[in-house]
């Protein structure tokens, strides 16, 4: 596997984590109980950590507030 292909796969995984992060933000906003909101918050923190790690590997920055 070539370096470019590896970086493309990492970028794709990062983009997927970013989309999931946006989804969890929506889940937090629409949660009807504190338990659901808390669970979505934990998932959001995990997605953020994964995305930030991929950003570090790629030397790039993504903004979860921007639409994909």
C-alpha positions as CSV (number, residue, x, y, z in Angstrom):
1,X,0.0,0.0,0.0
2,X,1.4,3.4,-1.0
3,X,1.7,6.3,1.4
4,X,-0.8,8.3,-0.6
5,X,-3.4,5.5,-0.3
6,X,-2.8,5.3,3.5
7,X,-3.2,9.1,3.9
8,X,-6.4,8.9,1.8
9,X,-7.8,6.2,4.0
10,X,-6.9,8.1,7.1
11,X,-8.6,11.2,5.6
12,X,-11.7,9.2,4.8
13,X,-11.9,7.8,8.3
14,X,-11.4,11.3,9.7
15,X,-14.2,12.6,7.5
16,X,-16.5,9.8,8.7
17,X,-15.7,10.6,12.3
18,X,-16.5,14.3,11.6
19,X,-19.9,13.3,10.1
20,X,-20.6,11.1,13.2
21,X,-19.6,14.0,15.4
22,X,-22.2,16.3,13.7
23,X,-24.8,13.5,14.2
24,X,-24.0,13.3,17.9
25,X,-24.4,17.1,18.3
26,X,-27.8,16.7,16.7
27,X,-28.6,13.8,19.1
28,X,-27.6,16.0,22.1
29,X,-29.9,18.8,20.9
30,X,-32.9,16.5,20.3
31,X,-32.4,14.3,23.4
32,X,-35.5,14.2,25.5
33,X,-33.9,12.8,28.7
34,X,-30.7,13.6,30.6
35,X,-29.6,10.0,30.1
36,X,-29.9,10.2,26.4
37,X,-28.1,13.6,26.4
38,X,-25.3,12.2,28.6
39,X,-24.8,9.2,26.4
40,X,-24.7,11.3,23.2
41,X,-22.2,13.6,25.0
42,X,-19.9,10.7,25.7
43,X,-20.1,9.5,22.1
44,X,-19.4,13.1,20.9
45,X,-16.3,13.4,23.0
46,X,-15.1,10.1,21.6
47,X,-15.7,11.2,18.0
48,X,-13.9,14.5,18.7
49,X,-10.9,12.7,20.1
50,X,-10.7,10.4,17.0
51,X,-11.2,13.2,14.6
52,X,-8.5,15.3,16.3
53,X,-6.1,12.4,16.3
54,X,-6.6,12.0,12.6
55,X,-6.2,15.7,12.1
56,X,-2.8,15.5,13.9
57,X,-1.7,12.6,11.8
58,X,-2.7,14.5,8.6
59,X,-1.4,17.8,9.7
60,X,-4.8,19.3,8.9
61,X,-7.6,21.0,10.9
62,X,-11.3,20.3,10.4
63,X,-14.1,22.5,11.8
64,X,-17.1,20.5,13.0
65,X,-19.2,23.7,12.9
66,X,-18.9,23.8,9.1
67,X,-21.2,21.8,6.9
68,X,-19.6,19.0,5.1
